[in-house]
């Protein structure tokens, strides 16, 4: 949606005074078409996100956000949410600060420590889901894990013995069912001008499995380096998270191994689905994960 379309959407609402002071957001040369900065010095500044109505993932995240236990305000919550003309409009306070993207990446482990504290305070309740669950919901986190693992095993069994893979992936079930932030990429993190750590995108705040929050960690550097992923800081982020969770490092290592293996299987399924199978690469990744002595 362009600026004019958004201003029309806000007409006859209490936010129509934003007309003339709405600006598109850009990050790393990408202009968002569904996220805007609005406001002025007298009324204050706000972030506006729009989504089409009827999306269960969005309505679920809005509902969960109202119930979280977050005394330190780690999550930048909505000030207002309303629907109009087939859209959901979510408004949050604007946070001035800096992001751990090109610089200040030494803050990343601190974010994962804060993430662990958030998870410990917010136990999950059924139904559970994931951005990788194809829109499905499950009564337990174990059922969620079984669903995804079984989907990926169909794509891997013709190139790798699945017995050892299945045994390793069972460690996922030692993870914690809780409210999670499944899109922990650097673009969703900000250090405010007063030094507070903030998570600024709640679209994938869901009831899920805590280990699934590591999706943007590229421990082995398998993928092309992207600014939103976590590479060189992977070990420190894993360490900070599990230390804060109070999980013994021996157990943590096997949970990390299971998730890193799941990541390899996810990529294999992507390759197979797109018709670009790369069996040698996937076998290399699996062997690397299984053969790695320890992660933290």
C-alpha positions in Angstrom: 0.0 0.0 0.0 1.3 3.5 -0.8 1.1 6.5 1.4 -2.0 7.9 -0.2 -3.8 4.5 0.3 -2.8 4.4 3.9 -4.0 8.0 4.5 -7.4 7.1 2.9 -7.5 4.1 5.2 -7.0 6.3 8.2 -9.6 8.8 7.2 -12.6 9.1 9.6 -10.5 7.4 12.3 -8.9 9.0 15.3 -5.6 8.8 13.4 -6.7 10.9 10.4 -4.5 13.7 11.6 -1.6 11.7 10.4 -2.4 12.7 6.9 0.7 14.5 5.5 3.0 13.0 8.1 3.2 9.3 7.1 6.5 8.0 5.7 7.5 4.6 4.3 10.1 2.7 6.3 13.4 1.7 4.6 16.0 -0.8 5.9 19.1 -1.9 4.0 17.7 -0.3 0.8 14.4 -2.1 1.1 11.2 -0.1 1.3 8.4 -1.7 3.2 4.9 -1.5 1.7 3.1 -2.5 4.9 5.1 -0.7 7.6 5.2 3.1 8.1 6.4 5.8 10.5 3.7 8.4 11.3 3.3 11.4 13.6 4.8 14.8 14.4 6.5 16.5 17.3 3.3 17.6 19.0 1.4 14.3 18.7 4.4 11.9 19.0 5.6 9.3 16.5 4.3 5.8 15.9 4.9 2.7 13.8 1.9 1.6 11.7 1.8 -2.0 10.3 -1.1 -3.1 8.1 -2.2 -6.6 7.2 -5.2 -8.0 5.3 -8.0 -9.0 7.6 -8.8 -12.7 8.2 -5.3 -13.9 8.8 -5.3 -16.3 11.7 -1.6 -15.9 12.4 -2.0 -12.1 12.8 -5.1 -12.3 15.0 -3.4 -15.0 17.1 -0.3 -12.9 17.7 -2.5 -9.9 18.6 -4.4 -12.0 21.2 -1.2 -13.5 22.6 0.4 -10.1 22.9 -2.3 -9.0 25.3 -1.6 -11.9 27.7 2.2 -11.9 27.9 4.1 -11.5 31.1 6.7 -8.9 30.2 7.5 -6.6 33.2 10.6 -5.1 31.5 8.7 -4.3 28.3 11.1 -6.3 26.1 8.4 -6.5 23.5 7.2 -3.3 21.8 3.5 -3.8 22.3 0.6 -2.4 20.3 -1.0 0.9 21.4 -4.0 0.3 19.3 -5.4 -2.3 16.8 -8.4 -1.9 14.6 -9.9 -3.1 11.4 -11.1 -1.1 8.5 -11.9 -1.8 4.8 -10.5 -5.3 4.9 -7.3 -4.4 6.7 -6.0 -4.8 10.3 -4.0 -1.7 11.4 -1.6 -2.2 14.2 -0.1 0.9 15.9 2.9 0.9 18.2 5.0 3.5 19.8 8.1 4.6 17.8 11.4 3.6 19.4 14.4 5.8 18.7 17.7 3.9 18.9 20.1 1.7 16.9 20.0 -1.8 15.6 22.6 -4.6 15.9 23.0 -4.9 12.1 26.1 -3.4 10.6 27.5 -2.4 14.0 26.7 -3.1 17.6 26.4 -6.8 17.0 28.0 -7.4 20.4 24.5 -6.8 21.8 23.1 -9.9 20.1 23.9 -12.3 23.0 22.2 -9.9 25.4 19.0 -10.1 23.3 19.1 -13.9 23.5 19.6 -13.8 27.2 16.5 -11.5 27.4 14.7 -13.9 25.1 15.3 -16.7 27.5 14.0 -14.7 30.4 10.9 -13.9 28.3 10.4 -17.6 27.5 10.7 -18.6 31.2 8.0 -16.2 32.2 5.6 -17.2 29.4 4.7 -20.9 29.3 2.8 -21.8 26.2 -0.7 -23.1 25.9 -2.3 -25.1 23.1 -2.7 -24.8 20.3 1.0 -24.7 19.1 2.2 -23.8 15.7 5.2 -22.5 13.7 6.0 -20.5 10.6 7.0 -23.9 9.2 3.8 -25.7 10.2 1.9 -24.9 7.0 -0.9 -23.2 8.9 -1.5 -26.2 11.1 -2.1 -26.1 14.8 -1.4 -28.9 17.4 -2.4 -29.8 20.9 1.2 -30.3 22.1 4.6 -29.1 21.0 5.6 -32.8 20.5 2.9 -33.1 17.9 4.2 -30.0 16.2 7.7 -31.5 16.1 6.5 -34.9 14.8 4.5 -33.2 12.0 7.5 -31.2 10.7 10.0 -34.0 11.2 7.8 -36.5 9.3 7.3 -34.0 6.5 11.1 -33.6 6.1 11.9 -37.3 6.4 9.9 -38.0 3.2 12.4 -35.7 1.4 15.6 -37.1 3.0 15.1 -40.8 3.1 16.3 -41.3 -0.5 19.7 -39.7 0.2 20.5 -40.5 3.9 19.8 -43.1 6.5 17.0 -41.8 8.6 17.4 -43.8 11.8 20.3 -41.6 13.2 18.5 -38.5 12.0 15.3 -39.5 13.8 17.2 -40.2 17.0 18.9 -36.9 17.0 15.7 -35.0 16.3 14.0 -36.6 19.3 16.1 -34.1 21.3 13.8 -31.3 20.1 11.2 -32.7 22.5 13.4 -31.7 25.4 12.8 -28.1 24.4 10.3 -25.8 26.2 6.7 -25.2 25.0 6.3 -21.5 25.5 5.4 -18.2 23.9 8.1 -17.6 21.4 9.5 -14.9 19.0 10.1 -17.1 16.0 11.5 -14.3 13.8 14.6 -13.4 15.9 16.4 -11.6 13.1 18.6 -8.5 13.6 16.1 -6.2 11.9 13.6 -6.9 14.6 15.9 -5.9 17.4 16.7 -2.4 18.6 18.6 -0.8 21.4 16.7 2.3 22.5 18.4 5.6 23.2 18.0 5.0 26.9 19.8 1.6 26.6 16.8 -0.8 26.7 16.7 -3.9 24.6 13.5 -4.1 22.5 11.9 -6.6 20.1 9.9 -4.6 17.6 8.0 -7.1 15.4 5.3 -9.3 16.9 3.9 -10.9 13.8 5.5 -14.3 14.8 4.8 -14.2 18.5 3.1 -17.5 19.0 2.7 -20.6 21.2 5.5 -22.8 20.0 8.8 -24.5 20.8 11.6 -22.4 22.2 14.3 -24.0 20.0 12.5 -22.7 16.9 13.6 -19.2 17.8 17.1 -20.1 16.5 16.0 -20.1 12.8 18.1 -17.0 12.0 21.3 -18.4 13.5 23.7 -19.7 10.9 26.2 -21.4 13.1 28.2 -23.2 10.4 27.9 -20.5 7.7 26.0 -22.8 5.4 24.0 -20.0 3.8 25.1 -16.8 2.0 25.7 -14.2 4.6 22.8 -11.9 5.1 22.6 -8.8 7.4 19.5 -10.2 9.2 21.1 -13.5 10.1 23.4 -14.3 13.0 26.8 -15.7 12.0 29.9 -14.8 13.9 27.9 -14.3 17.1 26.2 -17.7 16.9 28.1 -19.5 19.7 27.8 -16.5 22.1 24.0 -16.3 21.4 23.5 -20.0 22.0 25.6 -19.8 25.2 23.7 -16.7 26.5 20.4 -18.3 25.9 21.0 -21.6 27.5 22.9 -20.2 30.4 19.9 -17.9 31.2 17.5 -20.8 30.7 19.6 -22.8 33.2 20.0 -25.8 30.9 23.2 -27.8 31.5 25.6 -27.4 28.5 25.6 -31.1 27.8 21.8 -31.1 27.3 22.0 -27.7 25.5 24.5 -29.1 23.0 22.2 -31.9 22.0 19.2 -29.6 21.7 21.2 -27.3 19.5 22.5 -30.2 17.4 18.9 -31.3 16.9 17.8 -27.9 15.7 20.8 -27.5 13.4 19.9 -30.8 11.9 16.3 -29.7 11.5 17.6 -26.6 9.6 19.5 -28.9 7.2 16.3 -30.9 6.6 14.3 -27.8 6.1 16.7 -26.6 3.4 16.6 -30.1 1.7 12.8 -29.8 1.5 13.1 -26.4 0.0 15.6 -27.7 -2.6 13.3 -30.7 -3.5 10.1 -28.6 -3.6 11.7 -26.1 -5.9 13.2 -28.8 -8.2 16.7 -27.8 -7.3 17.8 -30.8 -5.3 21.4 -30.6 -4.0 22.0 -34.0 -2.4 25.7 -33.5 -1.9 25.3 -30.2 -0.1 22.6 -31.6 2.2 24.7 -34.7 3.0 27.6 -32.4 3.8 25.5 -30.3 6.1 24.0 -33.4 7.9 27.5 -34.9 8.4 28.9 -31.6 9.7 26.1 -31.2 12.3 26.2 -34.8 13.5 30.0 -34.8 13.6 30.4 -31.6 15.5 31.6 -32.2 19.0 29.9 -29.3 20.9 28.3 -26.0 20.1 28.8 -24.2 23.4 
